[in-house]
């Protein structure tokens, strides 16, 4: 099982060959490919997001499990990144990982509104870690 940093570094390596526009296209494509297996309720809606985001986070044997989706393509891609990076991580690794710094390090800048929504998603993840 790979660590949260190994998963994040693997994604960063894929992104390193892309320019800014291609990175956003890659994120959108990742969201389009996201398989949604759960059903979501209003309880799963993340507050603070401009678009609708459903995110479930739970612990299973000291590992985080996540499931989520969104009604907006770019945001669904961001949800997919969160799932890929955080799913299966230890709670201590999840608490220590700085996703916003990772975005900045990989030259992915989001609008203020999307950052507010992302912060809501990250608060939900951190509250279960």
Secondary structure, DSSP 8 states (H G I E B T S, - for coil): ---HHHHHHHHHHHHTTS-HHHHHHHHHHHHHT----S---GGGB-TT-SS-EEEEEEEETTEEEEEEEESSHHHHHHHHHHHHHHTT-BHHHHHH--HHHHHHHTT----HHHHHHHHHHHHHHHHH-
